[in-house]
């Protein structure tokens, strides 16, 4: 291990000159935004050099995967999607504070009908788009209806039948089933202008949010400038430069002092750079292993005519699933794989108001072995347990381009081998993994500031029900959670879905997931940069860091 680290550091030093040069080239126009670019804002074009002083500008390095392929279009993937975040350029109906409580943005008030099928929002009347046109309820209805009808929108609004503008300041959302988690989606769905939305919007977005897109150089950087027409408190950080860099280039840019904050991973936490400090932010970014709960030979319908093989003859035994969950030493995983930058994970939503204490389980290898013994899984001559000729052996798939998941998969395999389980880590692309997602354990990354994933991963027909465990009781509790008029009243129902004393997806029940660790998000941050109070970061490094960039400042 130490030899590997030494080689990595040496190679990085050799790369520093080249990577730093590339970083400098990408950043050269940040202070001279009048140069040519592949995309410009839909307002007044680029700003002149030097019109924003360094005390009101920040340069953020993000992974190339953070760059939105379709641009800054909320109806494709900007804001909504797997890695959810606030859209910055566009306003949202509502937003969340640091404690994840809902607050109004465009909406001054909102209410739900008694049957849970109609949500009504009253809007403020002082909002204009960056082209000077006023924002009205028609724009909100247009955005929601377009998202519902879109094949490219990445969040789920299938519960919405129609959005209707009752007048210029009132919009109703008509649902086909009670679904209060809709509010979490609305908190990140940017409102687009009905009069100015069309082809090319992502490259030249017209919005009403805190920032304007000043410039976008595809594959290199995006530059945002404070919106002078913004209705809220003026951003303290007047210009935000986001550069898209792979990890080596980002570290080189930190070393050269060319960025102010850059993402990194635990494998590089031992490094130090003059003028920078390593900071870690709490997350809801969970790594967990799905455990098929039905025998092999089943099928699971995918999109269109696609049908996936489903089921596993080993993990379909609940004793095996419970033994895996009980036998994992999560603290050891965090120490060995994450260099201590993480926390034990027991669910997809640890620490959230809707999480359940019944998901937690103590590490108990002896108890795990006792479970397997009682279920008839007896160690063979090779140490691997078997029953009726079937060995406790299975593949554990992980994304091969993720070194942390690879290390975690091998650490898990080594731990489970001590219980008599033969686990074979298998790395692959997601195209290689997906055909096996319902028939073999997979090491996934999930987590968001919303209970939507609890529903998706555990509802009988949920798109993320990789275990294929179906339960009317769990479905009923999840439906009850979504039917509550007050979000606070839903928490107990989410918790009952985990375990109601007889059924649930918790370890005491169906034990459909072996959650391993919550991964801290690490950054090298320039000393003196105050990033204000961060919300818990959802799955994936990226835009969630700058949710509150308008409140950032320099000491």
C-alpha positions in Angstrom: 0.0 0.0 0.0 2.8 2.4 0.9 4.6 1.6 -2.3 1.5 2.4 -4.3 1.1 5.7 -2.5 4.7 6.6 -3.2 4.3 5.8 -6.8 1.2 7.9 -7.1 2.8 10.9 -5.5 5.9 10.7 -7.6 3.8 10.4 -10.8 1.7 13.3 -9.7 4.8 15.5 -9.2 5.8 14.6 -12.8 2.4 15.6 -14.0 2.2 18.8 -12.1 3.8 21.0 -14.8 1.4 19.7 -17.6 -1.7 19.6 -15.5 -1.0 23.1 -14.0 -0.5 24.5 -17.5 -3.9 23.0 -18.6 -5.5 24.4 -15.5 -4.0 27.9 -16.2 -5.3 27.8 -19.8 -8.8 26.9 -18.6 -8.7 29.7 -16.0 -7.1 32.3 -18.1 -10.4 33.8 -19.3 -11.9 33.8 -15.8 -10.5 37.2 -15.1 -10.9 38.2 -18.7 -14.4 37.1 -19.6 -14.6 39.2 -22.7 -12.9 36.5 -24.7 -14.6 34.2 -27.1 -16.6 31.3 -25.7 -18.9 28.6 -26.9 -21.8 29.7 -24.9 -22.8 33.1 -23.4 -25.6 34.2 -21.2 -28.9 35.2 -22.6 -28.7 38.7 -21.0 -26.1 41.2 -22.0 -23.1 39.1 -22.9 -19.7 38.7 -21.2 -18.3 41.2 -18.8 -15.1 43.2 -19.3 -11.9 42.1 -17.6 -11.4 43.2 -14.0 -15.0 44.4 -13.4 -15.2 42.0 -10.5 -12.4 42.2 -7.9 -10.8 39.1 -6.4 -12.6 39.7 -3.1 -15.9 38.9 -4.8 -14.9 36.0 -7.0 -14.3 32.3 -6.3 -12.9 29.5 -8.5 -14.3 26.1 -7.9 -12.8 22.9 -9.4 -15.4 20.1 -10.1 -15.2 16.8 -11.7 -15.8 16.6 -15.5 -18.8 14.5 -14.8 -20.4 17.6 -13.1 -20.6 19.4 -16.3 -24.2 19.2 -17.6 -24.1 17.7 -21.1 -27.2 19.4 -22.2 -26.3 22.7 -20.5 -28.1 24.5 -17.8 -31.6 23.3 -18.6 -33.8 22.2 -15.7 -36.0 20.2 -18.0 -33.1 17.9 -18.9 -30.8 17.4 -15.9 -29.8 20.8 -14.4 -30.8 20.9 -10.7 -32.9 17.7 -10.8 -31.6 14.2 -11.4 -29.4 11.8 -9.5 -27.1 14.4 -8.1 -29.7 17.0 -7.1 -28.8 20.6 -6.3 -30.2 24.1 -6.5 -30.2 25.4 -10.0 -28.6 28.9 -9.3 -29.6 30.4 -12.6 -33.3 29.7 -12.2 -35.6 30.3 -9.2 -37.5 27.5 -7.6 -41.0 27.5 -6.1 -39.6 26.6 -2.7 -36.2 25.9 -1.2 -34.7 24.3 1.9 -32.6 25.8 4.7 -29.6 24.2 6.4 -31.9 22.0 8.5 -33.8 20.9 5.3 -37.0 22.8 6.4 -39.0 24.2 3.5 -38.9 27.9 2.8 -40.5 30.0 0.1 -38.5 31.2 -2.9 -41.0 32.2 -5.6 -43.9 31.0 -3.5 -45.0 33.1 -0.6 -47.3 30.3 0.7 -48.5 26.9 -0.3 -51.1 24.4 0.9 -52.4 20.9 0.2 -56.0 19.8 -0.1 -57.4 17.4 2.4 -57.3 14.5 -0.2 -53.7 15.3 -0.9 -54.4 15.7 -4.7 -54.1 19.4 -5.1 -51.2 21.7 -4.1 -51.8 25.5 -4.4 -48.9 28.0 -4.5 -49.2 31.8 -4.2 -46.3 33.6 -5.9 -44.5 36.9 -5.2 -45.1 39.6 -7.7 -41.6 41.2 -8.0 -39.8 38.7 -10.0 -38.4 39.2 -13.5 -36.4 37.0 -15.8 -33.0 38.1 -17.0 -34.5 39.4 -20.3 -36.7 41.8 -18.3 -40.0 39.9 -18.7 -42.0 39.3 -15.5 -42.3 35.8 -14.1 -45.9 34.6 -13.5 -47.8 31.5 -12.7 -48.0 30.7 -16.4 -44.2 30.1 -16.4 -44.5 27.8 -13.4 -47.3 25.8 -15.0 -45.3 25.7 -18.3 -42.2 24.4 -16.5 -44.1 21.7 -14.5 -46.2 20.5 -17.5 -43.1 20.4 -19.7 -41.2 18.3 -17.2 -44.1 15.9 -16.9 -44.2 15.5 -20.7 -40.4 15.4 -21.2 -38.5 12.3 -22.0 -35.3 13.9 -20.8 -36.4 15.2 -17.4 -34.5 13.2 -14.8 -36.7 13.4 -11.8 -40.1 11.8 -11.2 -43.2 13.9 -11.7 -45.4 11.1 -12.8 -47.7 11.8 -9.9 -48.6 15.2 -11.4 -51.4 15.2 -14.0 -51.4 18.9 -14.7 -50.2 22.3 -13.5 -52.8 25.1 -13.9 -52.2 28.8 -13.6 -55.4 30.2 -11.9 -54.2 33.7 -12.3 -50.9 35.5 -12.6 -49.9 34.8 -9.1 -51.6 31.4 -8.3 -50.7 28.0 -9.6 -52.3 24.6 -8.8 -50.7 21.2 -9.2 -53.2 18.4 -9.7 -52.0 15.0 -8.7 -53.2 11.5 -9.5 -52.1 10.2 -6.1 -51.1 11.8 -2.8 -47.4 12.5 -2.9 -46.0 15.1 -0.5 -42.4 14.2 -1.5 -43.2 16.3 -4.5 -42.1 19.3 -2.5 -38.5 18.0 -2.4 -38.5 17.9 -6.2 -40.0 21.4 -6.4 -37.2 22.7 -4.2 -34.7 22.0 -7.0 -36.8 22.4 -10.1 -35.8 25.6 -11.8 -38.6 27.6 -13.4 -38.0 28.5 -17.1 -39.8 31.2 -19.1 -42.6 30.0 -21.3 -41.8 32.8 -23.8 -38.1 32.1 -24.1 -37.7 28.3 -23.7 -36.7 26.3 -26.7 -33.8 24.6 -28.5 -30.5 25.9 -27.3 -31.9 27.1 -23.9 -29.3 25.1 -22.0 -26.4 27.1 -23.5 -28.0 30.5 -23.1 -30.5 30.1 -20.2 -32.9 32.9 -19.3 -33.6 32.7 -15.6 -34.6 34.7 -12.5 -32.3 33.2 -10.0 -29.3 34.5 -8.0 -26.8 34.2 -11.0 -26.6 34.6 -14.7 -24.6 32.3 -16.9 -21.9 34.7 -18.1 -20.0 32.2 -20.2 -19.7 28.5 -20.9 -16.6 26.9 -22.5 -17.7 23.3 -23.0 -15.3 20.9 -21.4 -13.5 23.6 -19.6 -15.4 26.0 -17.4 -18.7 27.8 -16.7 -18.8 31.3 -15.3 -21.7 32.7 -13.3 -22.3 36.4 -12.5 -24.6 37.8 -9.9 -28.0 38.7 -11.3 -28.5 42.5 -10.8 -32.3 42.0 -11.1 -32.5 39.3 -8.4 -35.4 39.9 -6.0 -33.6 38.5 -3.0 -30.6 39.5 -1.0 -27.7 40.3 -3.4 -25.0 37.6 -3.6 -21.9 38.3 -1.7 -19.9 36.4 -4.3 -20.4 38.3 -7.5 -18.7 35.9 -9.8 -18.4 32.1 -9.6 -16.0 30.3 -11.9 -16.5 26.5 -12.1 -13.7 24.6 -13.9 -14.2 21.0 -14.9 -11.0 19.0 -14.1 -10.1 15.4 -13.5 -8.6 14.7 -10.1 -4.9 15.0 -11.0 -5.5 18.3 -12.8 -7.6 19.6 -9.8 -4.8 18.7 -7.4 -2.2 20.4 -9.6 -4.3 23.5 -9.8 -4.5 23.6 -6.0 -0.8 23.1 -5.8 -0.3 26.0 -8.2 -2.8 28.2 -6.3 -5.1 28.5 -9.4 -8.3 27.4 -7.8 -9.9 28.3 -4.5 -11.6 25.0 -3.6 -11.3 21.6 -5.3 -12.8 18.2 -4.7 -10.6 15.3 -3.7 -10.9 11.8 -2.3 -9.8 10.0 0.9 -6.8 8.5 -1.0 -5.3 12.0 -1.2 -6.2 13.2 2.2 -2.6 12.9 3.4 -1.4 15.6 1.1 -0.9 19.2 2.1 -0.7 22.4 0.1 0.5 25.8 1.2 -2.4 28.2 1.7 -5.0 25.4 1.7 -6.8 23.3 4.2 -8.5 19.9 3.9 -12.2 20.2 4.8 -14.8 17.5 5.0 -18.5 18.0 4.8 -21.2 15.7 6.2 -23.2 13.8 3.6 -26.1 11.6 2.9 -23.9 9.8 0.4 -24.3 6.1 1.3 -22.5 3.1 -0.1 -24.7 0.0 0.2 -25.0 -3.5 -1.2 -28.3 -4.7 -2.7 -29.2 -8.3 -1.7 -31.6 -10.1 -4.0 -34.3 -11.6 -1.8 -35.9 -14.1 -4.3 -34.6 -17.3 -5.8 -32.8 -17.4 -9.1 -35.0 -17.8 -12.2 -37.2 -14.8 -11.7 -37.3 -11.8 -14.1 -37.7 -8.1 -13.6 -39.2 -5.8 -16.2 -37.2 -2.9 -17.4 -38.0 0.0 -19.7 -39.7 -1.0 -22.9 -39.5 -4.7 -23.7 -36.3 -5.2 -21.6 -36.5 -8.0 -19.0 -33.6 -8.6 -16.6 -32.7 -11.9 -14.9 -33.6 -11.7 -11.2 -33.0 -13.6 -8.0 -30.1 -15.4 -6.3 -30.3 -18.8 -4.6 -27.8 -17.7 -1.9 -29.0 -14.3 -0.9 -32.6 -15.3 -1.1 -32.1 -16.9 2.4 -32.9 -14.1 4.8 -30.4 -15.7 7.3 -27.6 -15.0 4.8 -28.7 -11.4 4.3 -29.0 -10.8 8.0 -25.6 -12.4 8.6 -24.0 -10.2 6.0 -25.5 -7.1 7.6 -24.5 -8.2 11.1 -21.1 -9.4 10.2 -19.7 -6.2 8.6 -17.2 -4.1 10.6 -18.1 -0.7 9.2 -15.6 1.1 11.3 -12.9 -1.0 9.8 -14.1 -0.2 6.3 -14.0 3.5 7.1 -10.5 3.2 8.6 -9.0 1.0 5.8 -10.8 2.5 2.8 -11.8 6.0 3.6 -8.9 7.0 5.8 -11.4 7.8 8.5 -13.4 10.3 6.4 -16.8 8.7 6.8 -19.4 7.3 9.1 -21.1 3.9 9.4 -24.1 3.6 7.2 -27.3 1.7 8.1 -29.7 3.1 5.6 -30.0 5.4 2.6 -31.0 8.3 4.8 -29.0 8.1 8.0 -29.5 11.2 10.2 -32.6 12.4 8.2 -35.9 13.1 10.1 -37.4 10.1 8.3 -34.7 7.6 9.2 -35.4 4.7 11.5 -33.3 3.6 14.5 -34.4 0.0 13.6 -32.0 0.1 10.7 -29.0 0.2 13.0 -27.2 -3.1 13.9 -24.1 -3.8 15.9 -21.1 -5.5 14.4 -21.4 -9.1 15.6 -19.4 -11.7 13.6 -20.1 -14.4 16.2 -23.8 -13.7 16.0 -23.7 -13.8 12.2 -22.0 -17.2 12.3 -24.7 -18.4 14.7 -27.4 -17.3 12.3 -25.8 -19.2 9.4 -25.3 -22.3 11.6 -28.9 -22.3 12.6 -30.0 -21.9 9.0 -28.0 -25.0 8.0 -25.1 -23.3 6.2 -22.2 -25.5 7.3 -18.5 -24.7 6.6 -16.9 -27.1 4.1 -13.3 -28.3 3.9 -12.3 -25.1 2.1 -13.9 -23.0 4.8 -16.9 -21.9 2.6 -20.3 -22.6 4.0 -22.7 -24.7 2.0 -26.2 -26.3 2.3 -27.6 -29.1 0.2 -24.7 -28.8 -2.2 -25.1 -25.0 -2.6 -22.0 -23.0 -1.5 -22.4 -19.5 -0.1 -20.6 -17.9 -3.0 -21.6 -14.9 -5.1 -20.3 -12.0 -7.1 -20.2 -8.5 -5.8 -20.3 -6.0 -8.6 -18.8 -2.5 -8.4 -18.1 0.4 -10.8 -14.6 -0.2 -12.0 -13.8 3.5 -12.5 -14.3 4.1 -8.8 -11.2 3.3 -6.8 -12.9 3.7 -3.5 -15.7 1.3 -4.4 -13.1 -1.2 -5.6 -11.3 -1.0 -2.3 -14.5 -1.2 -0.4 -15.7 -4.3 -2.3 -12.4 -6.1 -1.6 -12.5 -5.1 2.1 -16.1 -6.4 2.4 -15.1 -9.6 0.7 -12.2 -10.1 3.1 -14.5 -9.6 6.1 -17.2 -11.9 4.9 -14.7 -14.6 4.1 -14.1 -14.8 7.9 -17.8 -15.8 8.2 -17.4 -18.6 5.6 -18.8 -16.6 2.6 -17.0 -16.6 -0.7 -17.5 -13.1 -2.2 -15.9 -12.4 -5.6 -15.6 -8.7 -6.4 -16.3 -7.9 -10.0 -15.6 -4.5 -11.5 -17.3 -3.4 -14.6 -18.8 -0.4 -16.4 -22.4 0.4 -15.6 -23.4 -1.1 -18.9 -21.8 -4.4 -17.7 -23.4 -4.1 -14.2 -27.0 -3.3 -15.1 -27.8 -6.8 -16.6 -26.9 -8.3 -13.2 -28.5 -5.6 -11.0 -31.4 -7.9 -9.9 -29.6 -11.2 -9.7 -26.3 -10.4 -7.9 -25.3 -8.1 -5.1 -24.1 -4.7 -6.3 -22.2 -2.0 -4.4 -24.2 1.2 -5.0 -23.9 4.8 -4.1 -27.2 6.5 -3.1 -28.4 9.3 -0.9 -30.3 12.6 -1.1 -31.9 15.3 1.0 -35.3 13.7 0.3 -37.1 10.5 1.3 -37.8 9.8 -2.4 -35.0 7.2 -2.5 -36.4 5.3 0.5 -39.6 4.9 -1.6 -37.8 3.9 -4.8 -35.5 1.4 -3.2 -38.1 -0.4 -1.1 -41.5 -0.1 -2.8 -42.6 -3.3 -4.5 -42.7 -1.6 -7.9 -40.0 0.9 -7.2 -37.4 1.4 -9.9 -34.6 0.7 -7.3 -36.1 -2.4 -5.7 -33.1 -4.5 -6.7 -33.9 -7.0 -3.9 -37.2 -7.7 -5.6 -38.8 -8.0 -2.1 -42.5 -7.2 -2.4 -44.6 -6.4 0.7 -48.1 -5.0 1.0 -47.2 -3.8 4.5 -44.1 -1.8 3.4 -46.0 -0.4 0.4 -48.9 0.7 2.7 -46.6 2.5 5.1 -44.8 4.2 2.2 -48.1 5.3 0.7 -49.3 6.6 4.0 -46.1 8.6 4.4 -46.7 10.3 1.0 -50.3 11.0 1.8 -49.7 13.2 4.9 -50.6 16.9 4.4 -47.8 17.9 6.7 -44.3 16.7 5.9 -43.6 16.3 9.7 -46.5 13.8 10.0 -45.0 11.6 7.3 -41.8 10.7 9.3 -43.4 8.0 11.5 -44.8 6.2 8.4 -41.3 6.2 6.7 -40.0 4.6 9.9 -42.8 2.1 10.1 -41.9 1.0 6.6 -38.5 0.1 7.9 -40.0 -2.0 10.7 -43.5 -2.1 12.1 -42.9 -5.0 14.5 -43.9 -7.6 11.9 -42.5 -6.6 8.5 -40.2 -4.0 7.0 -36.9 -3.7 5.1 -34.8 -3.3 8.2 -32.3 -6.1 9.3 -34.9 -7.5 11.7 -37.2 -7.8 8.8 -36.5 -8.4 5.1 -32.9 -7.3 5.4 -32.7 -6.3 1.7 -29.7 -4.0 1.9 -26.3 -4.2 3.6 -25.4 -0.5 4.0 -21.7 0.0 4.7 -20.6 3.7 5.0 -21.5 7.3 4.5 -18.7 8.9 2.5 -17.6 12.4 3.6 -17.0 14.8 0.8 -13.5 16.2 0.9 -12.2 19.4 -0.6 -8.9 21.4 -0.5 -10.1 24.9 0.4 -8.0 28.1 0.3 -7.5 29.5 3.8 -9.7 32.5 4.3 -12.6 31.3 2.1 -15.8 31.0 4.1 -18.3 28.7 2.5 -21.0 29.4 5.1 -23.2 26.7 6.6 -23.4 23.7 4.2 -26.4 21.5 4.0 -25.7 17.7 4.1 -24.4 16.9 0.7 -26.3 14.3 -1.3 -24.7 11.5 -3.3 -21.9 12.7 -5.6 -19.3 15.5 -5.4 -20.5 18.5 -7.4 -22.9 21.3 -7.5 -24.4 20.7 -4.0 -21.2 22.4 -2.7 -22.3 25.7 -4.2 -26.0 25.6 -3.2 -25.2 28.6 -0.9 -22.4 30.2 -2.9 -24.2 33.5 -2.8 -23.4 33.6 0.9 -19.7 32.7 0.5 -17.1 35.4 1.4 -13.4 36.0 1.9 -12.0 36.8 5.3 
